[in-house]
C-alpha cells in the first residue's frame, strides 16, 4: 500500500491517494479519500463511496466538496473515489447476473472487495469504527454497479446517486427476443425484492446522454430506462420523498455534466440541518 497526500492549505478538504491491493480482484486499486482538513474526533461522519473515482479530479470534486464544507452547506462527510480498472466492464454491472455478452461476470467479486476489503480498510485507516451513514454513487456503468450493491445490501446503505446510469443492462440482445419488462437486469431485481423504506434514490439524466431510442417513442433510452426504474420503485412503495430525479436539458454523457449535477446530489443527500 502506498499513500500520497494532496494538500492545499487554504482548502477545507484534504485528498489522500492510496493504492490498495485486492485479493478478490487480484489487482491494485487506487482510491482517493476526500477528508475535511480539520477532522473533529467528536463528530460522526457520513461516508460516500463513488465508483469511477478517476473522474472526480476532472470536475474538480475536491473544490465542490471544499466549498460546501467550508460554508456549512452540507453535514460532515468523507468521500472515497474508487478508480476503475482495465476490467471495468467485468467488475461493474449486476452481481445478480452478467449481461447478454457476459459483461459484469466479476461484479460479485467487486462487491466482496467493497465489503470485505475496502470498508474494513477505511475504518482502520481513518480510525472510525462506524459512520453516521453510508451512501454509494457512480457514473454510467459505475452508477449501475453502485445501485446494484446498495439494493442488494440495504442494511448497509441509505442513499444512492445514479448519474447517467447504464440501466439498459440486459440479459438478451435486442435481436434475440428482448423485452423491456423481462430483460433489464436492474429492473428485474427491484421488481422481485422487498421494500426498504430507509433507502433514498437520486437519479440524474442528460437530455443529450445518447441518441438511441429503441422503441421509437421520442425519448432517448437512458431517460426511458431511468423513468421505468422509478416506476418500479414506486410500485414497490417508494414515493417522491424517497426519489429525486434531475434532468439536465443540455447534459451529456460526460464528466462536465456529472460535475454540474454533483452539487445538487450533495445538497440533496447531506444538506445541513443547522
LUMLO-765436 format. One record per residue (C-alpha): x negated, y negated, z. Coordinates in Angstrom, 3 decimals. Each point is the difference from the previous one (the first is absolute). Example, Ala and Ser with C-alpha at 12.3 -4.5 7.8 and 13.67 -1.06 7.14 Angstrom:
BEGIN
{{-12.300,4.500,7.800}},
{{-1.370,-3.440,-0.660}},
***
This chain:
BEGIN
{{0.000,0.000,0.000}},
{{-1.316,-3.426,-0.891}},
{{1.350,-3.390,0.987}},
{{-0.166,-3.506,-1.391}},
{{1.540,-3.064,1.633}},
{{1.223,-2.785,-2.238}},
{{0.198,-3.057,2.255}},
{{1.134,-3.555,-0.668}},
{{-0.361,-1.874,3.286}},
{{2.814,-2.365,-0.965}},
{{2.482,2.754,-0.815}},
{{2.524,1.525,2.378}},
{{-0.680,3.448,-1.502}},
{{-3.158,2.125,-0.065}},
{{-0.383,2.767,-2.596}},
{{-1.898,3.169,0.900}},
{{-0.858,2.255,-2.928}},
{{-0.723,3.621,0.881}},
{{-0.689,3.259,-1.788}},
{{1.797,2.991,1.464}},
{{-0.497,3.594,-1.109}},
{{3.146,2.117,-0.332}},
{{-0.249,3.763,0.440}},
{{3.441,0.375,-1.566}},
{{-0.777,-2.034,-3.118}},
{{-3.676,1.059,-0.070}},
{{-1.216,-3.498,-0.739}},
{{-0.979,-3.337,1.485}},
{{2.719,-2.621,0.277}},
{{-0.471,-3.732,0.341}},
{{2.315,-1.834,2.368}},
{{0.247,-3.709,0.770}},
{{1.249,-0.828,3.498}},
{{1.527,-3.494,0.275}},
{{-0.255,-1.064,3.638}},
{{0.933,-3.172,1.829}},
{{-3.316,-1.800,0.583}},
{{0.882,-0.377,3.656}},
{{1.337,3.346,1.171}},
{{1.890,-0.150,3.287}},
{{-0.121,3.230,2.052}},
{{3.280,-0.904,1.683}},
{{1.860,-0.209,-3.336}},
{{1.696,3.003,-1.593}},
{{-0.754,-0.086,-3.724}},
{{2.066,1.325,-2.891}},
{{-1.806,2.108,-2.614}},
{{0.558,-0.315,-3.740}},
{{-1.552,2.587,-2.321}},
{{-0.286,-0.995,-3.670}},
{{-0.704,2.341,-2.916}},
{{-2.132,-1.290,-2.883}},
{{-1.891,-2.118,2.490}},
{{-2.542,-0.854,-2.696}},
{{2.586,-2.426,-1.398}},
{{0.295,-2.041,3.200}},
{{-3.197,-2.086,-0.386}},
{{1.238,-1.106,-3.431}},
{{3.096,-1.701,1.492}},
{{-1.831,-0.983,2.305}},
{{1.818,1.771,2.832}},
{{-2.326,-1.216,2.750}},
{{0.915,-3.621,-0.758}},
{{3.723,0.795,0.004}},
{{-0.234,1.852,3.307}},
{{-2.344,-2.560,1.538}},
{{2.393,-2.845,-0.774}},
{{2.939,1.789,1.588}},
{{-1.931,1.031,3.115}},
{{-1.553,-3.440,0.460}},
{{3.390,-1.744,-0.156}},
{{1.790,2.640,2.063}},
{{2.461,0.818,-2.796}},
{{-0.339,3.734,0.577}},
{{-0.484,2.194,3.039}},
{{-3.455,1.455,0.803}},
{{-0.976,2.388,-2.794}},
{{-2.849,2.261,-1.064}},
{{0.055,1.023,-3.660}},
{{-1.995,2.779,-1.623}},
{{-0.560,0.122,-3.750}},
{{-0.763,3.541,-1.197}},
{{-1.922,0.053,-3.276}},
{{1.183,2.543,-2.540}},
{{-2.343,2.614,-1.436}},
{{-0.659,1.211,-3.530}},
{{2.662,2.671,0.585}},
{{2.670,-2.621,0.718}},
{{2.726,1.625,-2.121}},
{{-0.499,3.278,1.877}},
{{-0.273,-1.413,3.528}},
{{2.904,-2.412,-0.340}},
{{3.524,1.107,-0.877}},
{{2.424,2.115,2.018}},
{{-1.141,2.816,2.272}},
{{3.496,1.445,-0.568}},
{{-1.041,1.131,-3.494}},
{{-2.363,-1.014,-2.818}},
{{1.455,-1.773,-3.006}},
{{0.681,1.729,-3.318}},
{{-3.656,-0.301,-1.023}},
{{-1.282,1.363,3.297}},
{{-1.065,-3.422,1.245}},
{{0.193,-0.527,3.751}},
{{-1.197,3.539,0.732}},
{{-2.315,-1.320,2.744}},
{{2.584,-2.311,1.591}},
{{0.400,2.408,2.912}},
{{-3.732,-0.168,0.677}},
{{0.119,-3.784,-0.148}},
{{2.791,0.066,2.587}},
{{-2.159,2.212,2.231}},
{{-2.838,-2.495,-0.388}},
{{2.274,-2.802,1.214}},
{{1.221,1.803,3.122}},
{{-2.864,2.295,0.953}},
{{-2.985,-2.155,-0.970}},
{{0.787,-3.661,-0.626}},
{{2.363,-0.766,2.888}},
{{-2.149,1.789,2.641}},
{{-3.058,-1.807,-1.363}},
{{1.736,-3.390,0.183}},
{{1.127,0.562,3.581}},
{{-3.549,0.912,1.022}},
{{-1.748,-2.702,-2.026}},
{{2.378,-2.752,1.123}},
{{0.267,1.403,3.532}},
{{3.781,-0.175,-0.262}},
{{1.843,3.060,1.301}},
{{3.346,-1.012,-1.485}},
{{1.354,-2.726,-2.257}},
{{3.147,-2.029,0.497}},
{{1.268,1.534,-3.242}},
{{-1.346,1.322,-3.286}},
{{0.938,-0.880,-3.577}},
{{-1.241,1.071,-3.438}},
{{-0.106,-1.890,-3.304}},
{{-1.357,0.538,-3.488}},
{{0.030,-1.006,-3.629}},
{{1.345,1.996,-2.954}},
{{-0.927,3.670,0.534}},
{{-1.521,-0.984,3.340}},
{{3.429,-1.335,0.970}},
{{1.624,3.332,-0.819}},
{{-2.616,1.727,2.150}},
{{0.628,-2.368,2.910}},
{{3.766,0.467,-0.242}},
{{-0.386,3.780,-0.194}},
{{-2.181,0.076,3.117}},
{{2.314,-2.267,2.010}},
{{3.140,1.845,-1.051}},
{{-1.414,3.390,0.939}},
{{-1.409,-1.214,3.326}},
{{2.777,-2.303,1.233}},
{{-1.051,0.190,3.643}},
{{-3.386,-1.500,-0.872}},
{{1.078,-3.142,-1.864}},
{{2.663,-2.676,0.083}},
{{-0.570,-2.047,-3.203}},
{{-1.029,0.635,-3.589}},
{{-1.088,-2.449,-2.705}},
{{0.527,1.175,-3.595}},
{{-1.531,-2.308,-2.614}},
{{0.856,0.996,-3.601}},
{{0.408,3.565,1.215}},
{{-0.387,2.929,-2.410}},
{{3.466,1.227,0.897}},
{{0.365,1.608,-3.439}},
{{-2.188,2.883,1.289}},
{{1.838,2.993,-1.416}},
{{-0.126,3.770,-0.227}},
{{1.056,0.218,-3.658}},
{{-1.130,-1.800,-3.139}},
{{2.586,-2.137,-1.774}},
{{0.098,2.485,-2.898}},
{{0.419,3.033,2.279}},
{{3.551,-0.588,1.205}},
{{-0.866,-2.779,2.450}},
{{2.898,-1.329,2.083}},
{{-0.120,-3.114,2.217}},
{{2.064,1.613,2.737}},
{{-1.985,3.231,0.261}},
{{-3.589,-0.683,-1.016}},
{{-1.339,-3.135,1.722}},
{{-1.988,1.449,2.881}},
{{0.288,-2.840,2.518}},
{{3.724,-0.401,-0.588}},
{{0.472,3.734,0.567}},
{{-1.857,-0.102,3.298}},
{{2.101,-2.842,1.324}},
{{3.222,1.655,-1.065}},
{{-0.897,3.236,1.815}},
{{-1.351,-1.509,3.239}},
{{1.472,-1.375,3.206}},
{{0.702,-3.628,0.930}},
{{-2.792,-1.755,1.892}},
{{1.578,-3.293,1.096}},
{{-3.217,-1.556,1.360}},
{{-1.726,-0.062,-3.391}},
{{0.207,-3.177,-2.085}},
{{-0.877,-0.340,-3.670}},
{{-1.483,-2.830,-2.077}},
{{0.192,0.466,-3.779}},
{{-1.595,-2.362,-2.512}},
{{0.427,0.153,-3.770}},
{{-1.183,-2.266,-2.776}},
{{2.314,-0.723,-2.910}},
{{-3.085,0.482,-2.205}},
{{-1.220,3.178,1.748}},
{{0.426,1.923,-3.247}},
{{2.092,0.120,-3.184}},
{{1.246,3.617,0.170}},
{{3.790,0.455,0.198}},
{{0.712,3.712,-0.314}},
{{3.812,-0.301,0.260}},
{{0.224,-3.132,-2.188}},
{{2.062,-1.912,2.576}},
{{-2.008,-3.205,-0.364}},
{{-1.773,0.451,3.342}},
{{-3.614,1.150,0.110}},
{{-0.599,3.376,1.632}},
{{-1.986,-1.296,2.983}},
{{2.952,-2.146,1.082}},
{{2.531,2.729,-0.766}},
{{-1.958,2.577,2.002}},
{{-0.362,-2.370,2.951}},
{{3.673,-0.995,0.036}},
{{1.017,3.663,-0.294}},
{{-2.203,0.846,2.972}},
{{1.670,-2.766,1.993}},
{{3.368,1.540,-0.906}},
{{-1.243,3.336,1.367}},
{{-1.119,-1.685,3.218}},
{{3.351,-1.742,0.433}},
{{1.816,3.275,-0.588}},
{{-2.109,1.410,2.805}},
{{1.169,-2.795,2.343}},
{{-2.528,-2.805,-0.450}},
{{1.359,-3.531,-0.289}},
{{-1.230,-3.431,-1.077}},
{{-1.486,-0.268,3.493}},
{{-2.371,2.830,-0.906}},
{{-0.807,-0.923,-3.598}},
{{-1.595,-3.065,-1.558}},
{{-0.227,-0.207,-3.793}},
{{-2.195,-2.603,-1.668}},
{{0.154,-0.496,-3.777}},
{{-2.640,-2.324,-1.461}},
{{1.289,-1.261,-3.348}},
{{-3.513,-0.624,-1.330}},
{{-1.533,2.893,1.877}},
{{-2.213,2.481,-1.818}},
{{-1.509,3.356,0.911}},
{{-3.181,-1.579,1.292}},
{{-1.914,-1.180,3.057}},
{{0.862,-3.725,-0.328}},
{{3.713,0.882,0.129}},
{{-0.444,2.221,3.049}},
{{-2.100,-2.713,1.609}},
{{2.860,-2.452,-0.547}},
{{2.453,2.460,1.560}},
{{-2.096,1.029,2.998}},
{{0.672,-3.142,2.095}},
{{3.733,0.729,-0.250}},
{{-0.612,3.554,1.194}},
{{-2.136,-1.119,2.943}},
{{2.581,-2.557,1.128}},
{{2.794,2.554,-0.423}},
{{-1.856,2.710,1.911}},
{{-1.859,-1.962,2.673}},
{{1.597,-3.413,0.388}},
{{-0.830,-1.427,3.394}},
{{2.926,-0.161,2.413}},
{{-1.518,-2.961,1.839}},
***
